[in-house]
Each structure stands twice: as C-alpha cells, then as structure tokens.
Amino acid sequence: GRVGPARRGRAGGAAGARRGVAPPPAARGRGPGLFRQALAGQAPAGQVVATPIRIADPDAARLLSPGDVIDVLAAFEDGPFQARVIAQEVRVIARPPGRTDGGALLVLATTPGQAAQLAQAQAQGRLFVTIHPR
C-alpha cells in the first residue's frame, strides 16, 4: 500500500530505524541507549546510574577514556577540608566533546548515593579526579 505521512518520517525516526537508515549525526553516540549499554553488567538495575559531572581540569579529562576507573575529589574554598574524596573507584562511561572553559564533562557509572554526593560536592566546590592504573 501507499505510505502515509505518519510513516514517512525523518531518517532518524522509528520508520527510518526499521528501514536500516542511520540516525542523524547529532543523535549518534548520545542518549539513554548509550548509557544503558555502558551500565549493562555493572550491577543490578537501579543500583547503578549514569551520573554527569563537570571536573575543573579539562586537560585531566582528556587523559580519560570510557572504561577507566577514577576517584572523584572535591576541593572546597571554605570548611575544615581542603579536598576530600567524594566517590571511589567509579567507571567512566563517556567523555562527551564540548566546551572546556569552566571544566570538562564526564559521565560516570555510580550508585544513586554517590550521584547525590557528587551533586552536592559539585554545588559547593570544584571536582577533580585521580586515575587508577589499568
């Protein structure tokens, strides 16, 4: 039969996916599917989440690749600690490209509790990383 307007869609839509047409470049390598794949096998569902953070040093971020294991530290200007470890032995899921003024974006596999601690630390200080040997 004739293909109606709802079935034509864009190449990146559901109809395009059924025909084997690649999604538009802007959609490649992003979105929940990427993180679902990266988190698979890490822990039972709901115990590991994809957590985006912005670290202060973009040059340190360039040293990282998906799969690397890092510790995340927060440096606070006020308070009793100069810096403290916020999350230990978390895996890098992605290092999206983008701006480096003001830091670099990383996506980490963390527990929900670590995600909350990272969000709080990021709101109050600057985040840095240490890299575990492979």
PyMOL commands that place a pseudoatom at each C-alpha (Angstrom):
pseudoatom trace, name=CA, resn=GLY, resi=1, chain=A, elem=C, hetatm=0, pos=[0.000, 0.000, 0.000]
pseudoatom trace, name=CA, resn=ARG, resi=2, chain=A, elem=C, hetatm=0, pos=[0.773, 3.611, -0.028]
pseudoatom trace, name=CA, resn=VAL, resi=3, chain=A, elem=C, hetatm=0, pos=[2.963, 5.066, 2.723]
pseudoatom trace, name=CA, resn=GLY, resi=4, chain=A, elem=C, hetatm=0, pos=[1.132, 7.802, 4.593]
pseudoatom trace, name=CA, resn=PRO, resi=5, chain=A, elem=C, hetatm=0, pos=[2.703, 10.911, 6.104]
pseudoatom trace, name=CA, resn=ALA, resi=6, chain=A, elem=C, hetatm=0, pos=[2.978, 9.355, 9.568]
pseudoatom trace, name=CA, resn=ARG, resi=7, chain=A, elem=C, hetatm=0, pos=[5.122, 6.518, 8.177]
pseudoatom trace, name=CA, resn=ARG, resi=8, chain=A, elem=C, hetatm=0, pos=[7.440, 8.656, 6.051]
pseudoatom trace, name=CA, resn=GLY, resi=9, chain=A, elem=C, hetatm=0, pos=[9.094, 10.440, 8.987]
pseudoatom trace, name=CA, resn=ARG, resi=10, chain=A, elem=C, hetatm=0, pos=[12.709, 11.503, 9.113]
pseudoatom trace, name=CA, resn=ALA, resi=11, chain=A, elem=C, hetatm=0, pos=[15.592, 9.079, 8.661]
pseudoatom trace, name=CA, resn=GLY, resi=12, chain=A, elem=C, hetatm=0, pos=[16.226, 9.119, 12.410]
pseudoatom trace, name=CA, resn=GLY, resi=13, chain=A, elem=C, hetatm=0, pos=[12.626, 8.291, 13.331]
pseudoatom trace, name=CA, resn=ALA, resi=14, chain=A, elem=C, hetatm=0, pos=[11.121, 4.891, 14.043]
pseudoatom trace, name=CA, resn=ALA, resi=15, chain=A, elem=C, hetatm=0, pos=[10.289, 4.310, 10.374]
pseudoatom trace, name=CA, resn=GLY, resi=16, chain=A, elem=C, hetatm=0, pos=[13.887, 5.146, 9.415]
pseudoatom trace, name=CA, resn=ALA, resi=17, chain=A, elem=C, hetatm=0, pos=[15.237, 2.750, 12.019]
pseudoatom trace, name=CA, resn=ARG, resi=18, chain=A, elem=C, hetatm=0, pos=[13.074, -0.057, 10.631]
pseudoatom trace, name=CA, resn=ARG, resi=19, chain=A, elem=C, hetatm=0, pos=[14.470, 0.587, 7.144]
pseudoatom trace, name=CA, resn=GLY, resi=20, chain=A, elem=C, hetatm=0, pos=[18.042, 0.467, 8.469]
pseudoatom trace, name=CA, resn=VAL, resi=21, chain=A, elem=C, hetatm=0, pos=[18.719, 4.176, 7.891]
pseudoatom trace, name=CA, resn=ALA, resi=22, chain=A, elem=C, hetatm=0, pos=[21.259, 5.625, 10.310]
pseudoatom trace, name=CA, resn=PRO, resi=23, chain=A, elem=C, hetatm=0, pos=[20.097, 8.311, 12.736]
pseudoatom trace, name=CA, resn=PRO, resi=24, chain=A, elem=C, hetatm=0, pos=[21.211, 11.881, 12.063]
pseudoatom trace, name=CA, resn=PRO, resi=25, chain=A, elem=C, hetatm=0, pos=[24.786, 12.678, 13.181]
pseudoatom trace, name=CA, resn=ALA, resi=26, chain=A, elem=C, hetatm=0, pos=[23.578, 14.788, 16.108]
pseudoatom trace, name=CA, resn=ALA, resi=27, chain=A, elem=C, hetatm=0, pos=[21.829, 11.738, 17.612]
pseudoatom trace, name=CA, resn=ARG, resi=28, chain=A, elem=C, hetatm=0, pos=[24.691, 9.262, 17.263]
pseudoatom trace, name=CA, resn=GLY, resi=29, chain=A, elem=C, hetatm=0, pos=[26.547, 8.273, 20.415]
pseudoatom trace, name=CA, resn=ARG, resi=30, chain=A, elem=C, hetatm=0, pos=[24.136, 10.044, 22.736]
pseudoatom trace, name=CA, resn=GLY, resi=31, chain=A, elem=C, hetatm=0, pos=[21.010, 9.351, 24.650]
pseudoatom trace, name=CA, resn=PRO, resi=32, chain=A, elem=C, hetatm=0, pos=[19.827, 6.745, 27.086]
pseudoatom trace, name=CA, resn=GLY, resi=33, chain=A, elem=C, hetatm=0, pos=[20.721, 3.784, 24.845]
pseudoatom trace, name=CA, resn=LEU, resi=34, chain=A, elem=C, hetatm=0, pos=[24.430, 4.633, 25.081]
pseudoatom trace, name=CA, resn=PHE, resi=35, chain=A, elem=C, hetatm=0, pos=[24.294, 4.705, 28.857]
pseudoatom trace, name=CA, resn=ARG, resi=36, chain=A, elem=C, hetatm=0, pos=[22.148, 1.580, 29.094]
pseudoatom trace, name=CA, resn=GLN, resi=37, chain=A, elem=C, hetatm=0, pos=[24.812, -0.310, 27.134]
pseudoatom trace, name=CA, resn=ALA, resi=38, chain=A, elem=C, hetatm=0, pos=[27.639, 1.113, 29.232]
pseudoatom trace, name=CA, resn=LEU, resi=39, chain=A, elem=C, hetatm=0, pos=[25.888, 0.262, 32.505]
pseudoatom trace, name=CA, resn=ALA, resi=40, chain=A, elem=C, hetatm=0, pos=[24.947, -3.277, 31.443]
pseudoatom trace, name=CA, resn=GLY, resi=41, chain=A, elem=C, hetatm=0, pos=[26.608, -5.830, 33.681]
pseudoatom trace, name=CA, resn=GLN, resi=42, chain=A, elem=C, hetatm=0, pos=[27.818, -3.223, 36.199]
pseudoatom trace, name=CA, resn=ALA, resi=43, chain=A, elem=C, hetatm=0, pos=[25.211, -4.114, 38.862]
pseudoatom trace, name=CA, resn=PRO, resi=44, chain=A, elem=C, hetatm=0, pos=[21.524, -4.984, 39.141]
pseudoatom trace, name=CA, resn=ALA, resi=45, chain=A, elem=C, hetatm=0, pos=[19.145, -2.423, 37.616]
pseudoatom trace, name=CA, resn=GLY, resi=46, chain=A, elem=C, hetatm=0, pos=[18.594, 0.630, 39.795]
pseudoatom trace, name=CA, resn=GLN, resi=47, chain=A, elem=C, hetatm=0, pos=[21.827, 0.169, 41.741]
pseudoatom trace, name=CA, resn=VAL, resi=48, chain=A, elem=C, hetatm=0, pos=[23.999, 1.918, 39.143]
pseudoatom trace, name=CA, resn=VAL, resi=49, chain=A, elem=C, hetatm=0, pos=[23.124, 5.141, 37.367]
pseudoatom trace, name=CA, resn=ALA, resi=50, chain=A, elem=C, hetatm=0, pos=[24.802, 7.308, 34.731]
pseudoatom trace, name=CA, resn=THR, resi=51, chain=A, elem=C, hetatm=0, pos=[25.986, 10.459, 36.519]
pseudoatom trace, name=CA, resn=PRO, resi=52, chain=A, elem=C, hetatm=0, pos=[27.219, 13.506, 34.598]
pseudoatom trace, name=CA, resn=ILE, resi=53, chain=A, elem=C, hetatm=0, pos=[29.769, 15.680, 36.391]
pseudoatom trace, name=CA, resn=ARG, resi=54, chain=A, elem=C, hetatm=0, pos=[31.914, 18.636, 35.375]
pseudoatom trace, name=CA, resn=ILE, resi=55, chain=A, elem=C, hetatm=0, pos=[35.517, 18.422, 36.534]
pseudoatom trace, name=CA, resn=ALA, resi=56, chain=A, elem=C, hetatm=0, pos=[37.643, 21.532, 36.907]
pseudoatom trace, name=CA, resn=ASP, resi=57, chain=A, elem=C, hetatm=0, pos=[40.605, 20.439, 34.779]
pseudoatom trace, name=CA, resn=PRO, resi=58, chain=A, elem=C, hetatm=0, pos=[39.819, 19.774, 31.095]
pseudoatom trace, name=CA, resn=ASP, resi=59, chain=A, elem=C, hetatm=0, pos=[43.379, 18.514, 30.499]
pseudoatom trace, name=CA, resn=ALA, resi=60, chain=A, elem=C, hetatm=0, pos=[42.877, 15.791, 33.116]
pseudoatom trace, name=CA, resn=ALA, resi=61, chain=A, elem=C, hetatm=0, pos=[39.615, 14.811, 31.402]
pseudoatom trace, name=CA, resn=ARG, resi=62, chain=A, elem=C, hetatm=0, pos=[41.461, 14.339, 28.104]
pseudoatom trace, name=CA, resn=LEU, resi=63, chain=A, elem=C, hetatm=0, pos=[43.531, 11.611, 29.782]
pseudoatom trace, name=CA, resn=LEU, resi=64, chain=A, elem=C, hetatm=0, pos=[40.367, 9.575, 30.394]
pseudoatom trace, name=CA, resn=SER, resi=65, chain=A, elem=C, hetatm=0, pos=[38.593, 7.053, 28.186]
pseudoatom trace, name=CA, resn=PRO, resi=66, chain=A, elem=C, hetatm=0, pos=[35.386, 5.080, 28.684]
pseudoatom trace, name=CA, resn=GLY, resi=67, chain=A, elem=C, hetatm=0, pos=[36.148, 2.147, 30.970]
pseudoatom trace, name=CA, resn=ASP, resi=68, chain=A, elem=C, hetatm=0, pos=[38.754, 3.993, 33.060]
pseudoatom trace, name=CA, resn=VAL, resi=69, chain=A, elem=C, hetatm=0, pos=[38.328, 3.785, 36.840]
pseudoatom trace, name=CA, resn=ILE, resi=70, chain=A, elem=C, hetatm=0, pos=[38.725, 7.005, 38.806]
pseudoatom trace, name=CA, resn=ASP, resi=71, chain=A, elem=C, hetatm=0, pos=[38.236, 8.587, 42.207]
pseudoatom trace, name=CA, resn=VAL, resi=72, chain=A, elem=C, hetatm=0, pos=[36.455, 11.941, 42.320]
pseudoatom trace, name=CA, resn=LEU, resi=73, chain=A, elem=C, hetatm=0, pos=[37.651, 14.553, 44.790]
pseudoatom trace, name=CA, resn=ALA, resi=74, chain=A, elem=C, hetatm=0, pos=[36.072, 17.869, 45.722]
pseudoatom trace, name=CA, resn=ALA, resi=75, chain=A, elem=C, hetatm=0, pos=[38.041, 20.938, 46.701]
pseudoatom trace, name=CA, resn=PHE, resi=76, chain=A, elem=C, hetatm=0, pos=[36.149, 23.432, 48.843]
pseudoatom trace, name=CA, resn=GLU, resi=77, chain=A, elem=C, hetatm=0, pos=[37.208, 27.007, 49.490]
pseudoatom trace, name=CA, resn=ASP, resi=78, chain=A, elem=C, hetatm=0, pos=[35.522, 27.050, 52.912]
pseudoatom trace, name=CA, resn=GLY, resi=79, chain=A, elem=C, hetatm=0, pos=[35.292, 24.403, 55.567]
pseudoatom trace, name=CA, resn=PRO, resi=80, chain=A, elem=C, hetatm=0, pos=[37.586, 22.128, 57.523]
pseudoatom trace, name=CA, resn=PHE, resi=81, chain=A, elem=C, hetatm=0, pos=[38.823, 20.144, 54.488]
pseudoatom trace, name=CA, resn=GLN, resi=82, chain=A, elem=C, hetatm=0, pos=[40.937, 21.414, 51.634]
pseudoatom trace, name=CA, resn=ALA, resi=83, chain=A, elem=C, hetatm=0, pos=[39.848, 18.487, 49.476]
pseudoatom trace, name=CA, resn=ARG, resi=84, chain=A, elem=C, hetatm=0, pos=[38.129, 15.172, 50.111]
pseudoatom trace, name=CA, resn=VAL, resi=85, chain=A, elem=C, hetatm=0, pos=[37.251, 12.035, 48.199]
pseudoatom trace, name=CA, resn=ILE, resi=86, chain=A, elem=C, hetatm=0, pos=[33.595, 12.021, 47.145]
pseudoatom trace, name=CA, resn=ALA, resi=87, chain=A, elem=C, hetatm=0, pos=[33.380, 8.837, 45.051]
pseudoatom trace, name=CA, resn=GLN, resi=88, chain=A, elem=C, hetatm=0, pos=[35.882, 5.989, 44.864]
pseudoatom trace, name=CA, resn=GLU, resi=89, chain=A, elem=C, hetatm=0, pos=[36.507, 3.518, 42.058]
pseudoatom trace, name=CA, resn=VAL, resi=90, chain=A, elem=C, hetatm=0, pos=[33.815, 4.746, 39.680]
pseudoatom trace, name=CA, resn=ARG, resi=91, chain=A, elem=C, hetatm=0, pos=[33.936, 3.888, 35.994]
pseudoatom trace, name=CA, resn=VAL, resi=92, chain=A, elem=C, hetatm=0, pos=[33.995, 6.498, 33.225]
pseudoatom trace, name=CA, resn=ILE, resi=93, chain=A, elem=C, hetatm=0, pos=[31.127, 5.848, 30.779]
pseudoatom trace, name=CA, resn=ALA, resi=94, chain=A, elem=C, hetatm=0, pos=[31.710, 8.772, 28.434]
pseudoatom trace, name=CA, resn=ARG, resi=95, chain=A, elem=C, hetatm=0, pos=[33.737, 11.931, 27.910]
pseudoatom trace, name=CA, resn=PRO, resi=96, chain=A, elem=C, hetatm=0, pos=[31.476, 13.954, 25.647]
pseudoatom trace, name=CA, resn=PRO, resi=97, chain=A, elem=C, hetatm=0, pos=[33.170, 16.550, 23.446]
pseudoatom trace, name=CA, resn=GLY, resi=98, chain=A, elem=C, hetatm=0, pos=[32.372, 20.139, 24.136]
pseudoatom trace, name=CA, resn=ARG, resi=99, chain=A, elem=C, hetatm=0, pos=[33.470, 23.332, 25.727]
pseudoatom trace, name=CA, resn=THR, resi=100, chain=A, elem=C, hetatm=0, pos=[36.414, 23.345, 28.072]
pseudoatom trace, name=CA, resn=ASP, resi=101, chain=A, elem=C, hetatm=0, pos=[36.058, 26.802, 29.573]
pseudoatom trace, name=CA, resn=GLY, resi=102, chain=A, elem=C, hetatm=0, pos=[34.980, 26.034, 33.096]
pseudoatom trace, name=CA, resn=GLY, resi=103, chain=A, elem=C, hetatm=0, pos=[35.931, 22.364, 33.043]
pseudoatom trace, name=CA, resn=ALA, resi=104, chain=A, elem=C, hetatm=0, pos=[35.072, 19.177, 31.213]
pseudoatom trace, name=CA, resn=LEU, resi=105, chain=A, elem=C, hetatm=0, pos=[32.028, 16.930, 31.264]
pseudoatom trace, name=CA, resn=LEU, resi=106, chain=A, elem=C, hetatm=0, pos=[32.339, 13.273, 32.261]
pseudoatom trace, name=CA, resn=VAL, resi=107, chain=A, elem=C, hetatm=0, pos=[29.626, 10.658, 32.636]
pseudoatom trace, name=CA, resn=LEU, resi=108, chain=A, elem=C, hetatm=0, pos=[30.290, 8.106, 35.370]
pseudoatom trace, name=CA, resn=ALA, resi=109, chain=A, elem=C, hetatm=0, pos=[28.689, 4.841, 36.492]
pseudoatom trace, name=CA, resn=THR, resi=110, chain=A, elem=C, hetatm=0, pos=[27.824, 5.470, 40.159]
pseudoatom trace, name=CA, resn=THR, resi=111, chain=A, elem=C, hetatm=0, pos=[25.391, 4.336, 42.785]
pseudoatom trace, name=CA, resn=PRO, resi=112, chain=A, elem=C, hetatm=0, pos=[22.434, 6.650, 43.416]
pseudoatom trace, name=CA, resn=GLY, resi=113, chain=A, elem=C, hetatm=0, pos=[24.064, 7.594, 46.742]
pseudoatom trace, name=CA, resn=GLN, resi=114, chain=A, elem=C, hetatm=0, pos=[27.338, 8.529, 45.039]
pseudoatom trace, name=CA, resn=ALA, resi=115, chain=A, elem=C, hetatm=0, pos=[25.371, 10.560, 42.488]
pseudoatom trace, name=CA, resn=ALA, resi=116, chain=A, elem=C, hetatm=0, pos=[23.762, 12.568, 45.297]
pseudoatom trace, name=CA, resn=GLN, resi=117, chain=A, elem=C, hetatm=0, pos=[27.135, 13.146, 46.994]
pseudoatom trace, name=CA, resn=LEU, resi=118, chain=A, elem=C, hetatm=0, pos=[28.693, 14.246, 43.695]
pseudoatom trace, name=CA, resn=ALA, resi=119, chain=A, elem=C, hetatm=0, pos=[25.840, 16.681, 43.026]
pseudoatom trace, name=CA, resn=GLN, resi=120, chain=A, elem=C, hetatm=0, pos=[26.221, 18.213, 46.492]
pseudoatom trace, name=CA, resn=ALA, resi=121, chain=A, elem=C, hetatm=0, pos=[30.008, 18.471, 46.170]
pseudoatom trace, name=CA, resn=GLN, resi=122, chain=A, elem=C, hetatm=0, pos=[29.758, 19.998, 42.707]
pseudoatom trace, name=CA, resn=ALA, resi=123, chain=A, elem=C, hetatm=0, pos=[27.330, 22.626, 44.005]
pseudoatom trace, name=CA, resn=GLN, resi=124, chain=A, elem=C, hetatm=0, pos=[29.732, 23.627, 46.791]
pseudoatom trace, name=CA, resn=GLY, resi=125, chain=A, elem=C, hetatm=0, pos=[33.191, 23.140, 45.300]
pseudoatom trace, name=CA, resn=ARG, resi=126, chain=A, elem=C, hetatm=0, pos=[35.256, 22.082, 42.301]
pseudoatom trace, name=CA, resn=LEU, resi=127, chain=A, elem=C, hetatm=0, pos=[35.673, 18.451, 41.257]
pseudoatom trace, name=CA, resn=PHE, resi=128, chain=A, elem=C, hetatm=0, pos=[38.962, 16.755, 40.369]
pseudoatom trace, name=CA, resn=VAL, resi=129, chain=A, elem=C, hetatm=0, pos=[39.923, 13.177, 39.534]
pseudoatom trace, name=CA, resn=THR, resi=130, chain=A, elem=C, hetatm=0, pos=[42.624, 10.661, 40.292]
pseudoatom trace, name=CA, resn=ILE, resi=131, chain=A, elem=C, hetatm=0, pos=[43.093, 7.824, 37.814]
pseudoatom trace, name=CA, resn=HIS, resi=132, chain=A, elem=C, hetatm=0, pos=[43.516, 4.181, 38.833]
pseudoatom trace, name=CA, resn=PRO, resi=133, chain=A, elem=C, hetatm=0, pos=[46.105, 2.176, 36.880]
pseudoatom trace, name=CA, resn=ARG, resi=134, chain=A, elem=C, hetatm=0, pos=[44.688, -0.222, 34.289]
for i in range(1, 134): cmd.bond("trace and resi %d" % i, "trace and resi %d" % (i + 1))
show_as sticks, trace
zoom trace
